Amino acid sequence: MFDKAKQYIKEKINGTPEEQEQELKATTSRKDRRTADRAQKDLIGQLGCFYEFLSKSPQPSDEDVRRKFKYLNDRWIQYCRRNKFTKEAELAFATQVHAVWEKGKKKEQN
């Protein structure tokens, strides 16, 4: 969400990462930071719901997992669009699930 601000900082400041982070906070409104924090909490909540579903006993069927993933991913995308987030933000749910899936597959192979 702060891509434009980060790009501006990279162009205008050649300081340390700490100085760049301070400039980012200065150029980002408090409202934007609160929105980003709330979005992060909501994403974590959606992911938690999905992972809790996966850990149910007995294990849900592949079709049930697909259905639940699609439902939660669609909800996340609607949330992002309602709040006018970037396309990258819309992909966050699927990206996180994919990363955990790949990590799980690697564990199974070892």
ZAPA-403505 format. One record per residue: residue number from 1; residue in three letters; x, y, z of N, C-alpha, C in turn. Coordinates in Angstrom, 2 decimals, always signed. Example, Ala and Ser with C-alpha at 12.3 -4.5 7.8 and 13.67 -1.06 7.14 Angstrom:
% residues 2
<node num="1" residu="ala" n_X="+13.19" n_Y="-5.69" n_Z="+7.80" ca_X="+12.30" ca_Y="-4.50" ca_Z="+7.80" c_X="+13.20" c_Y="-3.30" c_Z="+7.80"/>
<node num="2" residu="ser" n_X="+12.85" n_Y="-2.25" n_Z="+7.08" ca_X="+13.67" ca_Y="-1.06" ca_Z="+7.14" c_X="+12.90" c_Y="+0.03" c_Z="+7.87"/>
% end
This chain:
% residues 110
<node num="1" residu="met" n_X="+0.81" n_Y="-1.19" n_Z="+0.00" ca_X="+0.00" ca_Y="+0.00" ca_Z="+0.00" c_X="+0.86" c_Y="+1.25" c_Z="+0.00"/>
<node num="2" residu="phe" n_X="+2.07" n_Y="+1.13" n_Z="+0.50" ca_X="+2.94" ca_Y="+2.28" ca_Z="+0.60" c_X="+3.95" c_Y="+2.32" c_Z="-0.53"/>
<node num="3" residu="asp" n_X="+3.67" n_Y="+1.66" n_Z="-1.64" ca_X="+4.62" ca_Y="+1.56" ca_Z="-2.73" c_X="+5.03" c_Y="+2.93" c_Z="-3.26"/>
<node num="4" residu="lys" n_X="+4.07" n_Y="+3.82" n_Z="-3.46" ca_X="+4.38" ca_Y="+5.14" ca_Z="-3.99" c_X="+5.26" c_Y="+5.92" c_Z="-3.02"/>
<node num="5" residu="ala" n_X="+4.92" n_Y="+5.83" n_Z="-1.74" ca_X="+5.72" ca_Y="+6.54" ca_Z="-0.74" c_X="+7.13" c_Y="+5.98" c_Z="-0.68"/>
<node num="6" residu="lys" n_X="+7.26" n_Y="+4.66" n_Z="-0.73" ca_X="+8.59" ca_Y="+4.04" ca_Z="-0.71" c_X="+9.40" c_Y="+4.45" c_Z="-1.93"/>
<node num="7" residu="gln" n_X="+8.77" n_Y="+4.48" n_Z="-3.10" ca_X="+9.47" ca_Y="+4.88" ca_Z="-4.31" c_X="+9.93" c_Y="+6.32" c_Z="-4.20"/>
<node num="8" residu="tyr" n_X="+9.08" n_Y="+7.19" n_Z="-3.68" ca_X="+9.44" ca_Y="+8.59" ca_Z="-3.50" c_X="+10.65" c_Y="+8.72" c_Z="-2.58"/>
<node num="9" residu="ile" n_X="+10.62" n_Y="+7.96" n_Z="-1.51" ca_X="+11.72" ca_Y="+8.02" ca_Z="-0.55" c_X="+13.02" c_Y="+7.54" c_Z="-1.18"/>
<node num="10" residu="lys" n_X="+12.95" n_Y="+6.46" n_Z="-1.93" ca_X="+14.16" ca_Y="+5.94" ca_Z="-2.58" c_X="+14.74" c_Y="+6.97" c_Z="-3.55"/>
<node num="11" residu="glu" n_X="+13.86" n_Y="+7.71" n_Z="-4.21" ca_X="+14.33" ca_Y="+8.71" ca_Z="-5.17" c_X="+14.88" c_Y="+9.94" c_Z="-4.46"/>
<node num="12" residu="lys" n_X="+14.30" n_Y="+10.33" n_Z="-3.35" ca_X="+14.66" ca_Y="+11.59" ca_Z="-2.70" c_X="+15.70" c_Y="+11.44" c_Z="-1.59"/>
<node num="13" residu="ile" n_X="+15.79" n_Y="+10.28" n_Z="-0.98" ca_X="+16.69" ca_Y="+10.09" ca_Z="+0.16" c_X="+17.67" c_Y="+8.98" c_Z="-0.17"/>
<node num="14" residu="asn" n_X="+18.92" n_Y="+9.26" n_Z="+0.07" ca_X="+19.94" ca_Y="+8.23" ca_Z="-0.12" c_X="+20.53" c_Y="+7.85" c_Z="+1.23"/>
<node num="15" residu="gly" n_X="+19.75" n_Y="+7.97" n_Z="+2.28" ca_X="+20.23" ca_Y="+7.69" ca_Z="+3.63" c_X="+20.13" c_Y="+6.22" c_Z="+3.97"/>
<node num="16" residu="thr" n_X="+20.28" n_Y="+5.97" n_Z="+5.24" ca_X="+20.21" ca_Y="+4.60" ca_Z="+5.75" c_X="+18.77" c_Y="+4.09" c_Z="+5.68"/>
<node num="17" residu="pro" n_X="+18.59" n_Y="+2.77" n_Z="+5.79" ca_X="+17.21" ca_Y="+2.24" ca_Z="+5.82" c_X="+16.38" c_Y="+2.83" c_Z="+6.96"/>
<node num="18" residu="glu" n_X="+17.03" n_Y="+3.13" n_Z="+8.09" ca_X="+16.30" ca_Y="+3.72" ca_Z="+9.22" c_X="+15.79" c_Y="+5.12" c_Z="+8.85"/>
<node num="19" residu="glu" n_X="+16.63" n_Y="+5.90" n_Z="+8.16" ca_X="+16.20" ca_Y="+7.23" ca_Z="+7.73" c_X="+15.08" c_Y="+7.13" c_Z="+6.71"/>
<node num="20" residu="gln" n_X="+15.17" n_Y="+6.15" n_Z="+5.83" ca_X="+14.12" ca_Y="+5.96" ca_Z="+4.84" c_X="+12.81" c_Y="+5.57" c_Z="+5.52"/>
<node num="21" residu="glu" n_X="+12.89" n_Y="+4.71" n_Z="+6.54" ca_X="+11.69" ca_Y="+4.29" ca_Z="+7.27" c_X="+11.06" c_Y="+5.48" c_Z="+8.00"/>
<node num="22" residu="gln" n_X="+11.89" n_Y="+6.34" n_Z="+8.58" ca_X="+11.37" ca_Y="+7.53" ca_Z="+9.26" c_X="+10.67" c_Y="+8.45" c_Z="+8.27"/>
<node num="23" residu="glu" n_X="+11.25" n_Y="+8.61" n_Z="+7.09" ca_X="+10.65" ca_Y="+9.45" ca_Z="+6.06" c_X="+9.33" c_Y="+8.85" c_Z="+5.58"/>
<node num="24" residu="leu" n_X="+9.29" n_Y="+7.54" n_Z="+5.47" ca_X="+8.05" ca_Y="+6.87" ca_Z="+5.07" c_X="+6.95" c_Y="+7.14" c_Z="+6.08"/>
<node num="25" residu="lys" n_X="+7.27" n_Y="+7.02" n_Z="+7.37" ca_X="+6.27" ca_Y="+7.28" ca_Z="+8.40" c_X="+5.82" c_Y="+8.73" c_Z="+8.36"/>
<node num="26" residu="ala" n_X="+6.75" n_Y="+9.63" n_Z="+8.09" ca_X="+6.41" ca_Y="+11.05" ca_Z="+8.03" c_X="+5.51" c_Y="+11.36" c_Z="+6.84"/>
<node num="27" residu="thr" n_X="+5.71" n_Y="+10.68" n_Z="+5.72" ca_X="+4.92" ca_Y="+10.97" ca_Z="+4.53" c_X="+3.63" c_Y="+10.17" c_Z="+4.46"/>
<node num="28" residu="thr" n_X="+3.47" n_Y="+9.20" n_Z="+5.32" ca_X="+2.27" ca_Y="+8.37" ca_Z="+5.34" c_X="+1.36" c_Y="+8.87" c_Z="+6.45"/>
<node num="29" residu="ser" n_X="+0.13" n_Y="+9.12" n_Z="+6.11" ca_X="-0.79" ca_Y="+9.65" ca_Z="+7.11" c_X="-1.11" c_Y="+8.61" c_Z="+8.17"/>
<node num="30" residu="arg" n_X="-1.50" n_Y="+9.09" n_Z="+9.29" ca_X="-1.89" ca_Y="+8.20" ca_Z="+10.39" c_X="-3.06" c_Y="+7.32" c_Z="+9.97"/>
<node num="31" residu="lys" n_X="-3.99" n_Y="+7.89" n_Z="+9.23" ca_X="-5.15" ca_Y="+7.14" ca_Z="+8.76" c_X="-4.71" c_Y="+5.98" c_Z="+7.86"/>
<node num="32" residu="asp" n_X="-3.75" n_Y="+6.24" n_Z="+6.96" ca_X="-3.25" ca_Y="+5.19" ca_Z="+6.08" c_X="-2.58" c_Y="+4.08" c_Z="+6.87"/>
<node num="33" residu="arg" n_X="-1.82" n_Y="+4.45" n_Z="+7.89" ca_X="-1.15" ca_Y="+3.42" ca_Z="+8.72" c_X="-2.18" c_Y="+2.59" c_Z="+9.48"/>
<node num="34" residu="arg" n_X="-3.21" n_Y="+3.24" n_Z="+10.00" ca_X="-4.27" ca_Y="+2.49" ca_Z="+10.71" c_X="-4.99" c_Y="+1.56" c_Z="+9.75"/>
<node num="35" residu="thr" n_X="-5.25" n_Y="+2.03" n_Z="+8.53" ca_X="-5.92" ca_Y="+1.20" ca_Z="+7.53" c_X="-5.06" c_Y="-0.01" c_Z="+7.21"/>
<node num="36" residu="ala" n_X="-3.76" n_Y="+0.21" n_Z="+7.04" ca_X="-2.85" ca_Y="-0.90" ca_Z="+6.74" c_X="-2.78" c_Y="-1.88" c_Z="+7.90"/>
<node num="37" residu="asp" n_X="-2.74" n_Y="-1.38" n_Z="+9.12" ca_X="-2.71" ca_Y="-2.26" ca_Z="+10.29" c_X="-3.99" c_Y="-3.09" c_Z="+10.38"/>
<node num="38" residu="arg" n_X="-5.13" n_Y="-2.44" n_Z="+10.14" ca_X="-6.41" ca_Y="-3.16" ca_Z="+10.20" c_X="-6.47" c_Y="-4.21" c_Z="+9.09"/>
<node num="39" residu="ala" n_X="-5.99" n_Y="-3.88" n_Z="+7.91" ca_X="-5.99" ca_Y="-4.83" ca_Z="+6.80" c_X="-5.11" c_Y="-6.02" c_Z="+7.12"/>
<node num="40" residu="gln" n_X="-3.96" n_Y="-5.77" n_Z="+7.73" ca_X="-3.08" ca_Y="-6.87" ca_Z="+8.10" c_X="-3.75" c_Y="-7.78" c_Z="+9.12"/>
<node num="41" residu="lys" n_X="-4.42" n_Y="-7.21" n_Z="+10.09" ca_X="-5.14" ca_Y="-8.02" ca_Z="+11.09" c_X="-6.25" c_Y="-8.83" c_Z="+10.42"/>
<node num="42" residu="asp" n_X="-6.96" n_Y="-8.21" n_Z="+9.48" ca_X="-8.03" ca_Y="-8.92" ca_Z="+8.78" c_X="-7.47" c_Y="-10.07" c_Z="+7.94"/>
<node num="43" residu="leu" n_X="-6.34" n_Y="-9.84" n_Z="+7.29" ca_X="-5.70" ca_Y="-10.90" ca_Z="+6.50" c_X="-5.29" c_Y="-12.05" c_Z="+7.41"/>
<node num="44" residu="ile" n_X="-4.71" n_Y="-11.74" n_Z="+8.54" ca_X="-4.31" ca_Y="-12.78" ca_Z="+9.49" c_X="-5.53" c_Y="-13.54" c_Z="+9.97"/>
<node num="45" residu="gly" n_X="-6.64" n_Y="-12.85" n_Z="+10.19" ca_X="-7.88" ca_Y="-13.51" ca_Z="+10.60" c_X="-8.39" c_Y="-14.46" c_Z="+9.54"/>
<node num="46" residu="gln" n_X="-8.36" n_Y="-14.02" n_Z="+8.28" ca_X="-8.81" ca_Y="-14.88" ca_Z="+7.17" c_X="-7.92" c_Y="-16.11" c_Z="+7.05"/>
<node num="47" residu="leu" n_X="-6.60" n_Y="-15.89" n_Z="+7.15" ca_X="-5.67" ca_Y="-17.02" ca_Z="+7.06" c_X="-5.88" c_Y="-17.99" c_Z="+8.22"/>
<node num="48" residu="gly" n_X="-6.08" n_Y="-17.46" n_Z="+9.41" ca_X="-6.32" ca_Y="-18.30" ca_Z="+10.58" c_X="-7.56" c_Y="-19.14" c_Z="+10.41"/>
<node num="49" residu="cys" n_X="-8.61" n_Y="-18.55" n_Z="+9.86" ca_X="-9.85" ca_Y="-19.28" ca_Z="+9.61" c_X="-9.60" c_Y="-20.43" c_Z="+8.65"/>
<node num="50" residu="phe" n_X="-8.82" n_Y="-20.17" n_Z="+7.60" ca_X="-8.54" ca_Y="-21.20" ca_Z="+6.60" c_X="-7.69" c_Y="-22.32" c_Z="+7.21"/>
<node num="51" residu="tyr" n_X="-6.65" n_Y="-21.96" n_Z="+7.95" ca_X="-5.76" ca_Y="-22.98" ca_Z="+8.52" c_X="-6.48" c_Y="-23.79" c_Z="+9.60"/>
<node num="52" residu="glu" n_X="-7.38" n_Y="-23.15" n_Z="+10.33" ca_X="-8.19" ca_Y="-23.88" ca_Z="+11.31" c_X="-9.08" c_Y="-24.89" c_Z="+10.61"/>
<node num="53" residu="phe" n_X="-9.66" n_Y="-24.48" n_Z="+9.49" ca_X="-10.49" ca_Y="-25.38" ca_Z="+8.69" c_X="-9.68" c_Y="-26.58" c_Z="+8.22"/>
<node num="54" residu="leu" n_X="-8.44" n_Y="-26.33" n_Z="+7.78" ca_X="-7.59" ca_Y="-27.42" ca_Z="+7.30" c_X="-7.23" c_Y="-28.42" c_Z="+8.39"/>
<node num="55" residu="ser" n_X="-7.14" n_Y="-27.94" n_Z="+9.61" ca_X="-6.71" ca_Y="-28.82" ca_Z="+10.70" c_X="-7.87" c_Y="-29.54" c_Z="+11.38"/>
<node num="56" residu="lys" n_X="-9.08" n_Y="-29.39" n_Z="+10.82" ca_X="-10.24" ca_Y="-30.08" ca_Z="+11.39" c_X="-10.03" c_Y="-31.59" c_Z="+11.36"/>
<node num="57" residu="ser" n_X="-10.70" n_Y="-32.24" n_Z="+12.28" ca_X="-10.67" ca_Y="-33.69" ca_Z="+12.29" c_X="-12.11" c_Y="-34.16" c_Z="+12.17"/>
<node num="58" residu="pro" n_X="-12.44" n_Y="-35.00" n_Z="+11.22" ca_X="-11.61" ca_Y="-35.59" ca_Z="+10.19" c_X="-11.21" c_Y="-34.53" c_Z="+9.14"/>
<node num="59" residu="gln" n_X="-10.16" n_Y="-34.82" n_Z="+8.43" ca_X="-9.64" ca_Y="-33.91" ca_Z="+7.41" c_X="-10.73" c_Y="-33.61" c_Z="+6.37"/>
<node num="60" residu="pro" n_X="-10.87" n_Y="-32.34" n_Z="+5.98" ca_X="-11.86" ca_Y="-32.02" ca_Z="+4.94" c_X="-11.41" c_Y="-32.57" c_Z="+3.59"/>
<node num="61" residu="ser" n_X="-12.38" n_Y="-32.82" n_Z="+2.74" ca_X="-12.06" ca_Y="-33.35" ca_Z="+1.40" c_X="-11.39" c_Y="-32.26" c_Z="+0.56"/>
<node num="62" residu="asp" n_X="-10.74" n_Y="-32.67" n_Z="-0.52" ca_X="-10.10" ca_Y="-31.72" ca_Z="-1.41" c_X="-11.12" c_Y="-30.71" c_Z="-1.95"/>
<node num="63" residu="glu" n_X="-12.29" n_Y="-31.18" n_Z="-2.27" ca_X="-13.33" ca_Y="-30.30" ca_Z="-2.80" c_X="-13.77" c_Y="-29.28" c_Z="-1.74"/>
<node num="64" residu="asp" n_X="-13.90" n_Y="-29.71" n_Z="-0.49" ca_X="-14.25" ca_Y="-28.79" ca_Z="+0.58" c_X="-13.15" c_Y="-27.74" c_Z="+0.79"/>
<node num="65" residu="val" n_X="-11.90" n_Y="-28.17" n_Z="+0.68" ca_X="-10.77" ca_Y="-27.23" ca_Z="+0.83" c_X="-10.80" c_Y="-26.21" c_Z="-0.31"/>
<node num="66" residu="arg" n_X="-11.01" n_Y="-26.66" n_Z="-1.52" ca_X="-11.09" ca_Y="-25.74" ca_Z="-2.66" c_X="-12.21" c_Y="-24.73" c_Z="-2.47"/>
<node num="67" residu="arg" n_X="-13.37" n_Y="-25.24" n_Z="-2.05" ca_X="-14.53" ca_Y="-24.38" ca_Z="-1.85" c_X="-14.26" c_Y="-23.33" c_Z="-0.77"/>
<node num="68" residu="lys" n_X="-13.66" n_Y="-23.75" n_Z="+0.34" ca_X="-13.36" ca_Y="-22.83" ca_Z="+1.44" c_X="-12.32" c_Y="-21.80" c_Z="+1.01"/>
<node num="69" residu="phe" n_X="-11.28" n_Y="-22.26" n_Z="+0.28" ca_X="-10.25" ca_Y="-21.34" ca_Z="-0.19" c_X="-10.88" c_Y="-20.30" c_Z="-1.11"/>
<node num="70" residu="lys" n_X="-11.68" n_Y="-20.74" n_Z="-2.05" ca_X="-12.30" ca_Y="-19.81" ca_Z="-3.00" c_X="-13.18" c_Y="-18.80" c_Z="-2.26"/>
<node num="71" residu="tyr" n_X="-13.95" n_Y="-19.27" n_Z="-1.31" ca_X="-14.83" ca_Y="-18.40" ca_Z="-0.54" c_X="-14.02" c_Y="-17.33" c_Z="+0.21"/>
<node num="72" residu="leu" n_X="-12.99" n_Y="-17.76" n_Z="+0.94" ca_X="-12.21" ca_Y="-16.81" ca_Z="+1.72" c_X="-11.38" c_Y="-15.88" c_Z="+0.83"/>
<node num="73" residu="asn" n_X="-10.86" n_Y="-16.41" n_Z="-0.26" ca_X="-10.09" ca_Y="-15.57" ca_Z="-1.19" c_X="-11.00" c_Y="-14.51" c_Z="-1.82"/>
<node num="74" residu="asp" n_X="-12.20" n_Y="-14.91" n_Z="-2.22" ca_X="-13.15" ca_Y="-13.95" ca_Z="-2.80" c_X="-13.53" c_Y="-12.88" c_Z="-1.78"/>
<node num="75" residu="arg" n_X="-13.72" n_Y="-13.28" n_Z="-0.53" ca_X="-14.02" ca_Y="-12.30" ca_Z="+0.53" c_X="-12.88" c_Y="-11.31" c_Z="+0.69"/>
<node num="76" residu="trp" n_X="-11.64" n_Y="-11.83" n_Z="+0.66" ca_X="-10.47" ca_Y="-10.97" ca_Z="+0.80" c_X="-10.39" c_Y="-9.98" c_Z="-0.38"/>
<node num="77" residu="ile" n_X="-10.62" n_Y="-10.45" n_Z="-1.57" ca_X="-10.56" ca_Y="-9.57" ca_Z="-2.75" c_X="-11.64" c_Y="-8.50" c_Z="-2.67"/>
<node num="78" residu="gln" n_X="-12.84" n_Y="-8.86" n_Z="-2.26" ca_X="-13.90" ca_Y="-7.87" ca_Z="-2.10" c_X="-13.52" c_Y="-6.82" c_Z="-1.05"/>
<node num="79" residu="tyr" n_X="-12.93" n_Y="-7.28" n_Z="+0.04" ca_X="-12.47" ca_Y="-6.37" ca_Z="+1.09" c_X="-11.44" c_Y="-5.38" c_Z="+0.52"/>
<node num="80" residu="cys" n_X="-10.49" n_Y="-5.90" n_Z="-0.25" ca_X="-9.46" ca_Y="-5.05" ca_Z="-0.84" c_X="-10.06" c_Y="-4.03" c_Z="-1.81"/>
<node num="81" residu="arg" n_X="-10.98" n_Y="-4.46" n_Z="-2.62" ca_X="-11.60" ca_Y="-3.55" ca_Z="-3.58" c_X="-12.46" c_Y="-2.50" c_Z="-2.88"/>
<node num="82" residu="arg" n_X="-13.16" n_Y="-2.91" n_Z="-1.85" ca_X="-13.99" ca_Y="-1.97" ca_Z="-1.09" c_X="-13.13" c_Y="-0.88" c_Z="-0.46"/>
<node num="83" residu="asn" n_X="-11.92" n_Y="-1.25" n_Z="-0.05" ca_X="-11.01" ca_Y="-0.30" ca_Z="+0.58" c_X="-10.00" c_Y="+0.30" c_Z="-0.39"/>
<node num="84" residu="lys" n_X="-10.17" n_Y="+0.01" n_Z="-1.69" ca_X="-9.33" ca_Y="+0.56" ca_Z="-2.75" c_X="-7.85" c_Y="+0.24" c_Z="-2.55"/>
<node num="85" residu="phe" n_X="-7.57" n_Y="-1.03" n_Z="-2.20" ca_X="-6.18" ca_Y="-1.49" ca_Z="-2.07" c_X="-5.64" c_Y="-1.85" c_Z="-3.44"/>
<node num="86" residu="thr" n_X="-4.35" n_Y="-2.07" n_Z="-3.50" ca_X="-3.69" ca_Y="-2.40" ca_Z="-4.76" c_X="-3.99" c_Y="-3.84" c_Z="-5.18"/>
<node num="87" residu="lys" n_X="-3.67" n_Y="-4.14" n_Z="-6.44" ca_X="-3.81" ca_Y="-5.51" ca_Z="-6.95" c_X="-2.91" c_Y="-6.46" c_Z="-6.16"/>
<node num="88" residu="glu" n_X="-1.74" n_Y="-5.98" n_Z="-5.76" ca_X="-0.83" ca_Y="-6.82" ca_Z="-4.98" c_X="-1.47" c_Y="-7.21" c_Z="-3.65"/>
<node num="89" residu="ala" n_X="-2.19" n_Y="-6.28" n_Z="-3.04" ca_X="-2.87" ca_Y="-6.58" ca_Z="-1.79" c_X="-3.95" c_Y="-7.64" c_Z="-2.01"/>
<node num="90" residu="glu" n_X="-4.62" n_Y="-7.59" n_Z="-3.15" ca_X="-5.65" ca_Y="-8.58" ca_Z="-3.46" c_X="-5.07" c_Y="-9.99" c_Z="-3.55"/>
<node num="91" residu="leu" n_X="-3.82" n_Y="-10.09" n_Z="-3.93" ca_X="-3.17" ca_Y="-11.40" ca_Z="-4.06" c_X="-2.59" c_Y="-11.92" c_Z="-2.74"/>
<node num="92" residu="ala" n_X="-2.63" n_Y="-11.12" n_Z="-1.70" ca_X="-1.96" ca_Y="-11.48" ca_Z="-0.45" c_X="-2.46" c_Y="-12.79" c_Z="+0.15"/>
<node num="93" residu="phe" n_X="-3.77" n_Y="-13.00" n_Z="+0.16" ca_X="-4.32" ca_Y="-14.22" ca_Z="+0.75" c_X="-3.82" c_Y="-15.45" c_Z="+0.01"/>
<node num="94" residu="ala" n_X="-3.97" n_Y="-15.44" n_Z="-1.32" ca_X="-3.55" ca_Y="-16.59" ca_Z="-2.13" c_X="-2.04" c_Y="-16.81" c_Z="-2.03"/>
<node num="95" residu="thr" n_X="-1.29" n_Y="-15.73" n_Z="-1.98" ca_X="+0.17" ca_Y="-15.83" ca_Z="-1.89" c_X="+0.59" c_Y="-16.49" c_Z="-0.57"/>
<node num="96" residu="gln" n_X="-0.04" n_Y="-16.08" n_Z="+0.52" ca_X="+0.30" ca_Y="-16.65" ca_Z="+1.82" c_X="-0.07" c_Y="-18.13" c_Z="+1.89"/>
<node num="97" residu="val" n_X="-1.24" n_Y="-18.47" n_Z="+1.38" ca_X="-1.66" ca_Y="-19.88" ca_Z="+1.39" c_X="-0.71" c_Y="-20.71" c_Z="+0.53"/>
<node num="98" residu="his" n_X="-0.32" n_Y="-20.18" n_Z="-0.61" ca_X="+0.60" ca_Y="-20.89" ca_Z="-1.50" c_X="+1.95" c_Y="-21.13" c_Z="-0.81"/>
<node num="99" residu="ala" n_X="+2.45" n_Y="-20.12" n_Z="-0.11" ca_X="+3.74" ca_Y="-20.26" ca_Z="+0.57" c_X="+3.69" c_Y="-21.36" c_Z="+1.63"/>
<node num="100" residu="val" n_X="+2.62" n_Y="-21.40" n_Z="+2.39" ca_X="+2.48" ca_Y="-22.43" ca_Z="+3.42" c_X="+2.31" c_Y="-23.80" c_Z="+2.77"/>
<node num="101" residu="trp" n_X="+1.56" n_Y="-23.85" n_Z="+1.68" ca_X="+1.36" ca_Y="-25.11" ca_Z="+0.95" c_X="+2.70" c_Y="-25.67" c_Z="+0.47"/>
<node num="102" residu="glu" n_X="+3.52" n_Y="-24.82" n_Z="-0.13" ca_X="+4.83" ca_Y="-25.24" ca_Z="-0.63" c_X="+5.73" c_Y="-25.70" c_Z="+0.51"/>
<node num="103" residu="lys" n_X="+5.68" n_Y="-25.00" n_Z="+1.62" ca_X="+6.47" ca_Y="-25.38" ca_Z="+2.79" c_X="+6.05" c_Y="-26.76" c_Z="+3.29"/>
<node num="104" residu="gly" n_X="+4.75" n_Y="-27.01" n_Z="+3.31" ca_X="+4.23" ca_Y="-28.30" ca_Z="+3.74" c_X="+4.64" c_Y="-29.43" c_Z="+2.79"/>
<node num="105" residu="lys" n_X="+4.63" n_Y="-29.12" n_Z="+1.49" ca_X="+5.05" ca_Y="-30.13" ca_Z="+0.52" c_X="+6.51" c_Y="-30.48" c_Z="+0.69"/>
<node num="106" residu="lys" n_X="+7.34" n_Y="-29.51" n_Z="+0.97" ca_X="+8.77" ca_Y="-29.77" ca_Z="+1.17" c_X="+8.99" c_Y="-30.64" c_Z="+2.40"/>
<node num="107" residu="lys" n_X="+8.22" n_Y="-30.38" n_Z="+3.47" ca_X="+8.34" ca_Y="-31.19" ca_Z="+4.69" c_X="+7.96" c_Y="-32.64" c_Z="+4.41"/>
<node num="108" residu="glu" n_X="+6.90" n_Y="-32.84" n_Z="+3.62" ca_X="+6.45" ca_Y="-34.20" ca_Z="+3.30" c_X="+7.50" c_Y="-34.95" c_Z="+2.49"/>
<node num="109" residu="gln" n_X="+8.22" n_Y="-34.25" n_Z="+1.63" ca_X="+9.23" ca_Y="-34.88" ca_Z="+0.79" c_X="+10.45" c_Y="-35.31" c_Z="+1.61"/>
<node num="110" residu="asn" n_X="+10.72" n_Y="-34.59" n_Z="+2.68" ca_X="+11.91" ca_Y="-34.91" ca_Z="+3.51" c_X="+11.64" c_Y="-35.98" c_Z="+4.49"/>
% end
